[in-house]
């Protein structure tokens, strides 16, 4: 994952437990989910949608990855 950050590609980390995220990625805005909870799919979908909107708002037309 470090080469992705080196070239500036946005990364969304989806994880069940924050303890499983390497320490140097915890500040990247991890999306936590619990597959055992009722409605977790809707919650995850909403979190993904919101995070993708934020990433798209930060990109420019000059961005080679857009």
CHARMM internal coordinates of N, CA and C (Angstrom, degrees):
IC EDIT
DIST 1 N 1 CA 1.4405
DIST 1 CA 1 C 1.5213
ANGL 1 N 1 CA 1 C 110.82
DIST 1 C 2 N 1.3103
ANGL 1 CA 1 C 2 N 119.31
DIHE 1 N 1 CA 1 C 2 N -21.24
DIST 2 N 2 CA 1.4611
ANGL 1 C 2 N 2 CA 120.28
DIHE 1 CA 1 C 2 N 2 CA -175.60
DIST 2 CA 2 C 1.5294
ANGL 2 N 2 CA 2 C 112.44
DIHE 1 C 2 N 2 CA 2 C -66.15
DIST 2 C 3 N 1.3327
ANGL 2 CA 2 C 3 N 118.79
DIHE 2 N 2 CA 2 C 3 N -32.46
DIST 3 N 3 CA 1.4639
ANGL 2 C 3 N 3 CA 118.82
DIHE 2 CA 2 C 3 N 3 CA 179.23
DIST 3 CA 3 C 1.5203
ANGL 3 N 3 CA 3 C 110.92
DIHE 2 C 3 N 3 CA 3 C -67.98
DIST 3 C 4 N 1.3275
ANGL 3 CA 3 C 4 N 117.12
DIHE 3 N 3 CA 3 C 4 N -30.09
DIST 4 N 4 CA 1.4637
ANGL 3 C 4 N 4 CA 120.68
DIHE 3 CA 3 C 4 N 4 CA 177.99
DIST 4 CA 4 C 1.5215
ANGL 4 N 4 CA 4 C 109.75
DIHE 3 C 4 N 4 CA 4 C -64.75
DIST 4 C 5 N 1.3128
ANGL 4 CA 4 C 5 N 116.77
DIHE 4 N 4 CA 4 C 5 N -44.03
DIST 5 N 5 CA 1.4593
ANGL 4 C 5 N 5 CA 120.22
DIHE 4 CA 4 C 5 N 5 CA 177.52
DIST 5 CA 5 C 1.5176
ANGL 5 N 5 CA 5 C 111.38
DIHE 4 C 5 N 5 CA 5 C -67.13
DIST 5 C 6 N 1.3117
ANGL 5 CA 5 C 6 N 117.00
DIHE 5 N 5 CA 5 C 6 N -34.20
DIST 6 N 6 CA 1.4627
ANGL 5 C 6 N 6 CA 120.67
DIHE 5 CA 5 C 6 N 6 CA -178.74
DIST 6 CA 6 C 1.5271
ANGL 6 N 6 CA 6 C 111.78
DIHE 5 C 6 N 6 CA 6 C -63.98
DIST 6 C 7 N 1.3271
ANGL 6 CA 6 C 7 N 117.35
DIHE 6 N 6 CA 6 C 7 N -33.93
DIST 7 N 7 CA 1.4651
ANGL 6 C 7 N 7 CA 119.51
DIHE 6 CA 6 C 7 N 7 CA 179.50
DIST 7 CA 7 C 1.5181
ANGL 7 N 7 CA 7 C 112.76
DIHE 6 C 7 N 7 CA 7 C -96.28
DIST 7 C 8 N 1.3354
ANGL 7 CA 7 C 8 N 117.03
DIHE 7 N 7 CA 7 C 8 N 1.38
DIST 8 N 8 CA 1.4551
ANGL 7 C 8 N 8 CA 120.66
DIHE 7 CA 7 C 8 N 8 CA 172.49
DIST 8 CA 8 C 1.5116
ANGL 8 N 8 CA 8 C 116.70
DIHE 7 C 8 N 8 CA 8 C 87.23
DIST 8 C 9 N 1.3165
ANGL 8 CA 8 C 9 N 118.03
DIHE 8 N 8 CA 8 C 9 N 18.26
DIST 9 N 9 CA 1.4644
ANGL 8 C 9 N 9 CA 120.80
DIHE 8 CA 8 C 9 N 9 CA 178.61
DIST 9 CA 9 C 1.5299
ANGL 9 N 9 CA 9 C 108.90
DIHE 8 C 9 N 9 CA 9 C -80.65
DIST 9 C 10 N 1.3273
ANGL 9 CA 9 C 10 N 118.47
DIHE 9 N 9 CA 9 C 10 N 127.66
DIST 10 N 10 CA 1.4627
ANGL 9 C 10 N 10 CA 120.38
DIHE 9 CA 9 C 10 N 10 CA 178.84
DIST 10 CA 10 C 1.5357
ANGL 10 N 10 CA 10 C 110.92
DIHE 9 C 10 N 10 CA 10 C -63.42
DIST 10 C 11 N 1.3191
ANGL 10 CA 10 C 11 N 115.40
DIHE 10 N 10 CA 10 C 11 N 141.66
DIST 11 N 11 CA 1.4598
ANGL 10 C 11 N 11 CA 121.44
DIHE 10 CA 10 C 11 N 11 CA -178.47
DIST 11 CA 11 C 1.5240
ANGL 11 N 11 CA 11 C 109.07
DIHE 10 C 11 N 11 CA 11 C -127.22
DIST 11 C 12 N 1.3168
ANGL 11 CA 11 C 12 N 116.53
DIHE 11 N 11 CA 11 C 12 N 132.94
DIST 12 N 12 CA 1.4615
ANGL 11 C 12 N 12 CA 122.08
DIHE 11 CA 11 C 12 N 12 CA 172.65
DIST 12 CA 12 C 1.5246
ANGL 12 N 12 CA 12 C 107.01
DIHE 11 C 12 N 12 CA 12 C -110.21
DIST 12 C 13 N 1.3120
ANGL 12 CA 12 C 13 N 116.45
DIHE 12 N 12 CA 12 C 13 N 119.86
DIST 13 N 13 CA 1.4569
ANGL 12 C 13 N 13 CA 121.59
DIHE 12 CA 12 C 13 N 13 CA -179.92
DIST 13 CA 13 C 1.5207
ANGL 13 N 13 CA 13 C 108.13
DIHE 12 C 13 N 13 CA 13 C -98.17
DIST 13 C 14 N 1.3331
ANGL 13 CA 13 C 14 N 115.70
DIHE 13 N 13 CA 13 C 14 N 120.17
DIST 14 N 14 CA 1.4646
ANGL 13 C 14 N 14 CA 121.44
DIHE 13 CA 13 C 14 N 14 CA 179.14
DIST 14 CA 14 C 1.5155
ANGL 14 N 14 CA 14 C 106.76
DIHE 13 C 14 N 14 CA 14 C -109.85
DIST 14 C 15 N 1.3251
ANGL 14 CA 14 C 15 N 116.31
DIHE 14 N 14 CA 14 C 15 N 122.75
DIST 15 N 15 CA 1.4604
ANGL 14 C 15 N 15 CA 120.13
DIHE 14 CA 14 C 15 N 15 CA -170.81
DIST 15 CA 15 C 1.5230
ANGL 15 N 15 CA 15 C 110.94
DIHE 14 C 15 N 15 CA 15 C -146.83
DIST 15 C 16 N 1.3007
ANGL 15 CA 15 C 16 N 116.19
DIHE 15 N 15 CA 15 C 16 N 151.87
DIST 16 N 16 CA 1.4617
ANGL 15 C 16 N 16 CA 121.64
DIHE 15 CA 15 C 16 N 16 CA 178.76
DIST 16 CA 16 C 1.5177
ANGL 16 N 16 CA 16 C 112.96
DIHE 15 C 16 N 16 CA 16 C -84.67
DIST 16 C 17 N 1.3359
ANGL 16 CA 16 C 17 N 116.90
DIHE 16 N 16 CA 16 C 17 N -33.11
DIST 17 N 17 CA 1.4655
ANGL 16 C 17 N 17 CA 121.08
DIHE 16 CA 16 C 17 N 17 CA -179.75
DIST 17 CA 17 C 1.5173
ANGL 17 N 17 CA 17 C 109.26
DIHE 16 C 17 N 17 CA 17 C -135.90
DIST 17 C 18 N 1.3079
ANGL 17 CA 17 C 18 N 117.05
DIHE 17 N 17 CA 17 C 18 N 131.59
DIST 18 N 18 CA 1.4624
ANGL 17 C 18 N 18 CA 121.21
DIHE 17 CA 17 C 18 N 18 CA -179.41
DIST 18 CA 18 C 1.5171
ANGL 18 N 18 CA 18 C 111.37
DIHE 17 C 18 N 18 CA 18 C -61.96
DIST 18 C 19 N 1.3173
ANGL 18 CA 18 C 19 N 117.35
DIHE 18 N 18 CA 18 C 19 N -25.60
DIST 19 N 19 CA 1.4648
ANGL 18 C 19 N 19 CA 120.92
DIHE 18 CA 18 C 19 N 19 CA 179.61
DIST 19 CA 19 C 1.5308
ANGL 19 N 19 CA 19 C 111.68
DIHE 18 C 19 N 19 CA 19 C -65.31
DIST 19 C 20 N 1.3291
ANGL 19 CA 19 C 20 N 117.62
DIHE 19 N 19 CA 19 C 20 N -20.79
DIST 20 N 20 CA 1.4579
ANGL 19 C 20 N 20 CA 121.65
DIHE 19 CA 19 C 20 N 20 CA -178.86
DIST 20 CA 20 C 1.5248
ANGL 20 N 20 CA 20 C 113.45
DIHE 19 C 20 N 20 CA 20 C -83.17
DIST 20 C 21 N 1.3096
ANGL 20 CA 20 C 21 N 117.30
DIHE 20 N 20 CA 20 C 21 N -8.09
DIST 21 N 21 CA 1.4627
ANGL 20 C 21 N 21 CA 121.83
DIHE 20 CA 20 C 21 N 21 CA -179.48
DIST 21 CA 21 C 1.5213
ANGL 21 N 21 CA 21 C 108.73
DIHE 20 C 21 N 21 CA 21 C -87.18
DIST 21 C 22 N 1.3324
ANGL 21 CA 21 C 22 N 118.35
DIHE 21 N 21 CA 21 C 22 N 131.91
DIST 22 N 22 CA 1.4643
ANGL 21 C 22 N 22 CA 120.21
DIHE 21 CA 21 C 22 N 22 CA 175.64
DIST 22 CA 22 C 1.5346
ANGL 22 N 22 CA 22 C 110.61
DIHE 21 C 22 N 22 CA 22 C -56.78
DIST 22 C 23 N 1.3085
ANGL 22 CA 22 C 23 N 116.20
DIHE 22 N 22 CA 22 C 23 N 144.89
DIST 23 N 23 CA 1.4717
ANGL 22 C 23 N 23 CA 120.87
DIHE 22 CA 22 C 23 N 23 CA -173.85
DIST 23 CA 23 C 1.5172
ANGL 23 N 23 CA 23 C 113.13
DIHE 22 C 23 N 23 CA 23 C -55.85
DIST 23 C 24 N 1.3172
ANGL 23 CA 23 C 24 N 117.76
DIHE 23 N 23 CA 23 C 24 N -33.45
DIST 24 N 24 CA 1.4598
ANGL 23 C 24 N 24 CA 119.83
DIHE 23 CA 23 C 24 N 24 CA -176.57
DIST 24 CA 24 C 1.5346
ANGL 24 N 24 CA 24 C 113.50
DIHE 23 C 24 N 24 CA 24 C -82.13
DIST 24 C 25 N 1.3278
ANGL 24 CA 24 C 25 N 117.00
DIHE 24 N 24 CA 24 C 25 N 3.06
DIST 25 N 25 CA 1.4691
ANGL 24 C 25 N 25 CA 121.04
DIHE 24 CA 24 C 25 N 25 CA 176.80
DIST 25 CA 25 C 1.5238
ANGL 25 N 25 CA 25 C 112.66
DIHE 24 C 25 N 25 CA 25 C -117.17
DIST 25 C 26 N 1.3162
ANGL 25 CA 25 C 26 N 117.66
DIHE 25 N 25 CA 25 C 26 N -4.77
DIST 26 N 26 CA 1.4650
ANGL 25 C 26 N 26 CA 120.23
DIHE 25 CA 25 C 26 N 26 CA -176.91
DIST 26 CA 26 C 1.5237
ANGL 26 N 26 CA 26 C 112.29
DIHE 25 C 26 N 26 CA 26 C -63.93
DIST 26 C 27 N 1.3027
ANGL 26 CA 26 C 27 N 117.79
DIHE 26 N 26 CA 26 C 27 N -26.88
DIST 27 N 27 CA 1.4700
ANGL 26 C 27 N 27 CA 121.19
DIHE 26 CA 26 C 27 N 27 CA -179.93
DIST 27 CA 27 C 1.5252
ANGL 27 N 27 CA 27 C 112.25
DIHE 26 C 27 N 27 CA 27 C -81.93
DIST 27 C 28 N 1.3172
ANGL 27 CA 27 C 28 N 118.41
DIHE 27 N 27 CA 27 C 28 N -2.59
DIST 28 N 28 CA 1.4599
ANGL 27 C 28 N 28 CA 122.38
DIHE 27 CA 27 C 28 N 28 CA -176.15
DIST 28 CA 28 C 1.5242
ANGL 28 N 28 CA 28 C 113.79
DIHE 27 C 28 N 28 CA 28 C -80.55
DIST 28 C 29 N 1.3148
ANGL 28 CA 28 C 29 N 118.34
DIHE 28 N 28 CA 28 C 29 N -0.47
DIST 29 N 29 CA 1.4588
ANGL 28 C 29 N 29 CA 119.54
DIHE 28 CA 28 C 29 N 29 CA 179.48
DIST 29 CA 29 C 1.5134
ANGL 29 N 29 CA 29 C 112.16
DIHE 28 C 29 N 29 CA 29 C 83.19
DIST 29 C 30 N 1.2919
ANGL 29 CA 29 C 30 N 116.34
DIHE 29 N 29 CA 29 C 30 N 64.16
DIST 30 N 30 CA 1.4648
ANGL 29 C 30 N 30 CA 121.91
DIHE 29 CA 29 C 30 N 30 CA -179.82
DIST 30 CA 30 C 1.5255
ANGL 30 N 30 CA 30 C 110.24
DIHE 29 C 30 N 30 CA 30 C -71.65
DIST 30 C 31 N 1.3209
ANGL 30 CA 30 C 31 N 115.30
DIHE 30 N 30 CA 30 C 31 N 145.34
DIST 31 N 31 CA 1.4556
ANGL 30 C 31 N 31 CA 121.44
DIHE 30 CA 30 C 31 N 31 CA 176.01
DIST 31 CA 31 C 1.5179
ANGL 31 N 31 CA 31 C 107.07
DIHE 30 C 31 N 31 CA 31 C -99.61
DIST 31 C 32 N 1.3192
ANGL 31 CA 31 C 32 N 116.18
DIHE 31 N 31 CA 31 C 32 N 113.42
DIST 32 N 32 CA 1.4586
ANGL 31 C 32 N 32 CA 121.46
DIHE 31 CA 31 C 32 N 32 CA -179.88
DIST 32 CA 32 C 1.5213
ANGL 32 N 32 CA 32 C 110.45
DIHE 31 C 32 N 32 CA 32 C -91.26
DIST 32 C 33 N 1.3177
ANGL 32 CA 32 C 33 N 115.82
DIHE 32 N 32 CA 32 C 33 N 142.75
DIST 33 N 33 CA 1.4547
ANGL 32 C 33 N 33 CA 119.77
DIHE 32 CA 32 C 33 N 33 CA 176.16
DIST 33 CA 33 C 1.5227
ANGL 33 N 33 CA 33 C 108.92
DIHE 32 C 33 N 33 CA 33 C -146.21
DIST 33 C 34 N 1.3185
ANGL 33 CA 33 C 34 N 115.55
DIHE 33 N 33 CA 33 C 34 N 157.73
DIST 34 N 34 CA 1.4563
ANGL 33 C 34 N 34 CA 122.04
DIHE 33 CA 33 C 34 N 34 CA 178.02
DIST 34 CA 34 C 1.5212
ANGL 34 N 34 CA 34 C 107.35
DIHE 33 C 34 N 34 CA 34 C -129.76
DIST 34 C 35 N 1.3130
ANGL 34 CA 34 C 35 N 116.41
DIHE 34 N 34 CA 34 C 35 N 106.83
DIST 35 N 35 CA 1.4635
ANGL 34 C 35 N 35 CA 120.19
DIHE 34 CA 34 C 35 N 35 CA -176.34
DIST 35 CA 35 C 1.5232
ANGL 35 N 35 CA 35 C 112.55
DIHE 34 C 35 N 35 CA 35 C -64.54
DIST 35 C 36 N 1.3147
ANGL 35 CA 35 C 36 N 117.52
DIHE 35 N 35 CA 35 C 36 N -17.12
DIST 36 N 36 CA 1.4532
ANGL 35 C 36 N 36 CA 120.41
DIHE 35 CA 35 C 36 N 36 CA -178.86
DIST 36 CA 36 C 1.5147
ANGL 36 N 36 CA 36 C 114.74
DIHE 35 C 36 N 36 CA 36 C -82.51
DIST 36 C 37 N 1.3205
ANGL 36 CA 36 C 37 N 117.58
DIHE 36 N 36 CA 36 C 37 N -12.14
DIST 37 N 37 CA 1.4616
ANGL 36 C 37 N 37 CA 121.42
DIHE 36 CA 36 C 37 N 37 CA -178.42
DIST 37 CA 37 C 1.5274
ANGL 37 N 37 CA 37 C 111.09
DIHE 36 C 37 N 37 CA 37 C -85.94
DIST 37 C 38 N 1.3142
ANGL 37 CA 37 C 38 N 115.08
DIHE 37 N 37 CA 37 C 38 N 142.73
DIST 38 N 38 CA 1.4661
ANGL 37 C 38 N 38 CA 119.77
DIHE 37 CA 37 C 38 N 38 CA 174.80
DIST 38 CA 38 C 1.5274
ANGL 38 N 38 CA 38 C 109.08
DIHE 37 C 38 N 38 CA 38 C -66.54
DIST 38 C 39 N 1.2963
ANGL 38 CA 38 C 39 N 116.48
DIHE 38 N 38 CA 38 C 39 N 135.68
DIST 39 N 39 CA 1.4647
ANGL 38 C 39 N 39 CA 120.79
DIHE 38 CA 38 C 39 N 39 CA 178.28
DIST 39 CA 39 C 1.5166
ANGL 39 N 39 CA 39 C 114.34
DIHE 38 C 39 N 39 CA 39 C 80.73
DIST 39 C 40 N 1.3323
ANGL 39 CA 39 C 40 N 117.15
DIHE 39 N 39 CA 39 C 40 N 9.94
DIST 40 N 40 CA 1.4626
ANGL 39 C 40 N 40 CA 119.20
DIHE 39 CA 39 C 40 N 40 CA -177.35
DIST 40 CA 40 C 1.5226
ANGL 40 N 40 CA 40 C 111.89
DIHE 39 C 40 N 40 CA 40 C -63.44
DIST 40 C 41 N 1.3402
ANGL 40 CA 40 C 41 N 117.36
DIHE 40 N 40 CA 40 C 41 N -30.22
DIST 41 N 41 CA 1.4594
ANGL 40 C 41 N 41 CA 119.74
DIHE 40 CA 40 C 41 N 41 CA 179.58
DIST 41 CA 41 C 1.5241
ANGL 41 N 41 CA 41 C 111.64
DIHE 40 C 41 N 41 CA 41 C -65.96
DIST 41 C 42 N 1.3183
ANGL 41 CA 41 C 42 N 117.29
DIHE 41 N 41 CA 41 C 42 N -39.68
DIST 42 N 42 CA 1.4663
ANGL 41 C 42 N 42 CA 120.46
DIHE 41 CA 41 C 42 N 42 CA 178.46
DIST 42 CA 42 C 1.5191
ANGL 42 N 42 CA 42 C 111.24
DIHE 41 C 42 N 42 CA 42 C -68.52
DIST 42 C 43 N 1.3300
ANGL 42 CA 42 C 43 N 115.86
DIHE 42 N 42 CA 42 C 43 N -39.36
DIST 43 N 43 CA 1.4634
ANGL 42 C 43 N 43 CA 120.53
DIHE 42 CA 42 C 43 N 43 CA 178.85
DIST 43 CA 43 C 1.5302
ANGL 43 N 43 CA 43 C 110.32
DIHE 42 C 43 N 43 CA 43 C -65.32
DIST 43 C 44 N 1.3280
ANGL 43 CA 43 C 44 N 116.70
DIHE 43 N 43 CA 43 C 44 N -44.84
DIST 44 N 44 CA 1.4574
ANGL 43 C 44 N 44 CA 120.92
DIHE 43 CA 43 C 44 N 44 CA 178.88
DIST 44 CA 44 C 1.5219
ANGL 44 N 44 CA 44 C 110.51
DIHE 43 C 44 N 44 CA 44 C -62.53
DIST 44 C 45 N 1.3156
ANGL 44 CA 44 C 45 N 117.22
DIHE 44 N 44 CA 44 C 45 N -43.23
DIST 45 N 45 CA 1.4671
ANGL 44 C 45 N 45 CA 121.46
DIHE 44 CA 44 C 45 N 45 CA 178.56
DIST 45 CA 45 C 1.5299
ANGL 45 N 45 CA 45 C 110.74
DIHE 44 C 45 N 45 CA 45 C -58.99
DIST 45 C 46 N 1.3203
ANGL 45 CA 45 C 46 N 117.07
DIHE 45 N 45 CA 45 C 46 N -43.57
DIST 46 N 46 CA 1.4648
ANGL 45 C 46 N 46 CA 121.17
DIHE 45 CA 45 C 46 N 46 CA 179.86
DIST 46 CA 46 C 1.5308
ANGL 46 N 46 CA 46 C 111.22
DIHE 45 C 46 N 46 CA 46 C -65.55
DIST 46 C 47 N 1.3294
ANGL 46 CA 46 C 47 N 116.38
DIHE 46 N 46 CA 46 C 47 N -42.48
DIST 47 N 47 CA 1.4703
ANGL 46 C 47 N 47 CA 120.07
DIHE 46 CA 46 C 47 N 47 CA 178.76
DIST 47 CA 47 C 1.5299
ANGL 47 N 47 CA 47 C 110.53
DIHE 46 C 47 N 47 CA 47 C -63.72
DIST 47 C 48 N 1.3213
ANGL 47 CA 47 C 48 N 116.87
DIHE 47 N 47 CA 47 C 48 N -43.39
DIST 48 N 48 CA 1.4621
ANGL 47 C 48 N 48 CA 120.14
DIHE 47 CA 47 C 48 N 48 CA 177.76
DIST 48 CA 48 C 1.5201
ANGL 48 N 48 CA 48 C 111.44
DIHE 47 C 48 N 48 CA 48 C -61.32
DIST 48 C 49 N 1.3124
ANGL 48 CA 48 C 49 N 116.84
DIHE 48 N 48 CA 48 C 49 N -46.43
DIST 49 N 49 CA 1.4569
ANGL 48 C 49 N 49 CA 121.31
DIHE 48 CA 48 C 49 N 49 CA 179.56
DIST 49 CA 49 C 1.5307
ANGL 49 N 49 CA 49 C 110.74
DIHE 48 C 49 N 49 CA 49 C -57.60
DIST 49 C 50 N 1.3231
ANGL 49 CA 49 C 50 N 116.75
DIHE 49 N 49 CA 49 C 50 N -47.43
DIST 50 N 50 CA 1.4627
ANGL 49 C 50 N 50 CA 120.60
DIHE 49 CA 49 C 50 N 50 CA -179.11
DIST 50 CA 50 C 1.5245
ANGL 50 N 50 CA 50 C 111.88
DIHE 49 C 50 N 50 CA 50 C -63.51
DIST 50 C 51 N 1.3217
ANGL 50 CA 50 C 51 N 116.80
DIHE 50 N 50 CA 50 C 51 N -43.69
DIST 51 N 51 CA 1.4611
ANGL 50 C 51 N 51 CA 120.31
DIHE 50 CA 50 C 51 N 51 CA -179.58
DIST 51 CA 51 C 1.5209
ANGL 51 N 51 CA 51 C 111.79
DIHE 50 C 51 N 51 CA 51 C -67.01
DIST 51 C 52 N 1.3197
ANGL 51 CA 51 C 52 N 117.47
DIHE 51 N 51 CA 51 C 52 N -38.88
DIST 52 N 52 CA 1.4604
ANGL 51 C 52 N 52 CA 120.54
DIHE 51 CA 51 C 52 N 52 CA 177.78
DIST 52 CA 52 C 1.5237
ANGL 52 N 52 CA 52 C 110.60
DIHE 51 C 52 N 52 CA 52 C -65.24
DIST 52 C 53 N 1.3180
ANGL 52 CA 52 C 53 N 117.02
DIHE 52 N 52 CA 52 C 53 N -39.10
DIST 53 N 53 CA 1.4730
ANGL 52 C 53 N 53 CA 120.32
DIHE 52 CA 52 C 53 N 53 CA 177.00
DIST 53 CA 53 C 1.5271
ANGL 53 N 53 CA 53 C 110.97
DIHE 52 C 53 N 53 CA 53 C -60.78
DIST 53 C 54 N 1.3227
ANGL 53 CA 53 C 54 N 116.76
DIHE 53 N 53 CA 53 C 54 N -41.54
DIST 54 N 54 CA 1.4686
ANGL 53 C 54 N 54 CA 121.12
DIHE 53 CA 53 C 54 N 54 CA 178.82
DIST 54 CA 54 C 1.5258
ANGL 54 N 54 CA 54 C 110.21
DIHE 53 C 54 N 54 CA 54 C -63.65
DIST 54 C 55 N 1.3261
ANGL 54 CA 54 C 55 N 117.11
DIHE 54 N 54 CA 54 C 55 N -45.37
DIST 55 N 55 CA 1.4651
ANGL 54 C 55 N 55 CA 120.84
DIHE 54 CA 54 C 55 N 55 CA -179.92
DIST 55 CA 55 C 1.5259
ANGL 55 N 55 CA 55 C 110.31
DIHE 54 C 55 N 55 CA 55 C -62.29
DIST 55 C 56 N 1.3163
ANGL 55 CA 55 C 56 N 117.41
DIHE 55 N 55 CA 55 C 56 N -45.24
DIST 56 N 56 CA 1.4669
ANGL 55 C 56 N 56 CA 120.18
DIHE 55 CA 55 C 56 N 56 CA -179.77
DIST 56 CA 56 C 1.5213
ANGL 56 N 56 CA 56 C 111.78
DIHE 55 C 56 N 56 CA 56 C -64.36
DIST 56 C 57 N 1.3174
ANGL 56 CA 56 C 57 N 117.32
DIHE 56 N 56 CA 56 C 57 N -35.51
DIST 57 N 57 CA 1.4681
ANGL 56 C 57 N 57 CA 120.56
DIHE 56 CA 56 C 57 N 57 CA 178.96
DIST 57 CA 57 C 1.5227
ANGL 57 N 57 CA 57 C 111.46
DIHE 56 C 57 N 57 CA 57 C -66.72
DIST 57 C 58 N 1.3188
ANGL 57 CA 57 C 58 N 117.17
DIHE 57 N 57 CA 57 C 58 N -27.32
DIST 58 N 58 CA 1.4617
ANGL 57 C 58 N 58 CA 121.17
DIHE 57 CA 57 C 58 N 58 CA -178.62
DIST 58 CA 58 C 1.5158
ANGL 58 N 58 CA 58 C 113.03
DIHE 57 C 58 N 58 CA 58 C -85.73
DIST 58 C 59 N 1.3302
ANGL 58 CA 58 C 59 N 118.49
DIHE 58 N 58 CA 58 C 59 N -15.55
DIST 59 N 59 CA 1.4626
ANGL 58 C 59 N 59 CA 120.52
DIHE 58 CA 58 C 59 N 59 CA -179.09
DIST 59 CA 59 C 1.5164
ANGL 59 N 59 CA 59 C 110.05
DIHE 58 C 59 N 59 CA 59 C -84.55
DIST 59 C 60 N 1.3195
ANGL 59 CA 59 C 60 N 115.65
DIHE 59 N 59 CA 59 C 60 N 156.54
DIST 60 N 60 CA 1.4621
ANGL 59 C 60 N 60 CA 121.18
DIHE 59 CA 59 C 60 N 60 CA 179.61
DIST 60 CA 60 C 1.5237
ANGL 60 N 60 CA 60 C 108.60
DIHE 59 C 60 N 60 CA 60 C -118.75
DIST 60 C 61 N 1.3116
ANGL 60 CA 60 C 61 N 115.31
DIHE 60 N 60 CA 60 C 61 N 169.53
DIST 61 N 61 CA 1.4576
ANGL 60 C 61 N 61 CA 119.70
DIHE 60 CA 60 C 61 N 61 CA 178.95
DIST 61 CA 61 C 1.5270
ANGL 61 N 61 CA 61 C 111.44
DIHE 60 C 61 N 61 CA 61 C -68.25
DIST 61 C 62 N 1.3421
ANGL 61 CA 61 C 62 N 117.41
DIHE 61 N 61 CA 61 C 62 N -19.65
DIST 62 N 62 CA 1.4742
ANGL 61 C 62 N 62 CA 121.50
DIHE 61 CA 61 C 62 N 62 CA 177.37
DIST 62 CA 62 C 1.5207
ANGL 62 N 62 CA 62 C 111.76
DIHE 61 C 62 N 62 CA 62 C -82.36
DIST 62 C 63 N 1.3156
ANGL 62 CA 62 C 63 N 117.75
DIHE 62 N 62 CA 62 C 63 N -8.23
DIST 63 N 63 CA 1.4401
ANGL 62 C 63 N 63 CA 122.01
DIHE 62 CA 62 C 63 N 63 CA -178.00
DIST 63 CA 63 C 1.5318
ANGL 63 N 63 CA 63 C 109.54
DIHE 62 C 63 N 63 CA 63 C -68.96
DIST 63 C 64 N 1.3317
ANGL 63 CA 63 C 64 N 119.47
DIHE 63 N 63 CA 63 C 64 N 121.03
DIST 64 N 64 CA 1.4563
ANGL 63 C 64 N 64 CA 121.58
DIHE 63 CA 63 C 64 N 64 CA -176.31
DIST 64 CA 64 C 1.5311
ANGL 64 N 64 CA 64 C 113.88
DIHE 63 C 64 N 64 CA 64 C -68.75
DIST 64 C 65 N 1.3299
ANGL 64 CA 64 C 65 N 118.38
DIHE 64 N 64 CA 64 C 65 N -14.27
DIST 65 N 65 CA 1.4459
ANGL 64 C 65 N 65 CA 121.17
DIHE 64 CA 64 C 65 N 65 CA -177.57
DIST 65 CA 65 C 1.5207
ANGL 65 N 65 CA 65 C 112.53
DIHE 64 C 65 N 65 CA 65 C -96.91
DIST 65 C 66 N 1.3012
ANGL 65 CA 65 C 66 N 117.77
DIHE 65 N 65 CA 65 C 66 N 3.28
DIST 66 N 66 CA 1.4649
ANGL 65 C 66 N 66 CA 120.52
DIHE 65 CA 65 C 66 N 66 CA -179.73
DIST 66 CA 66 C 1.4943
ANGL 66 N 66 CA 66 C 111.31
DIHE 65 C 66 N 66 CA 66 C -99.03
END
COOR INIT
IC SEED 1 N 1 CA 1 C
IC BUILD
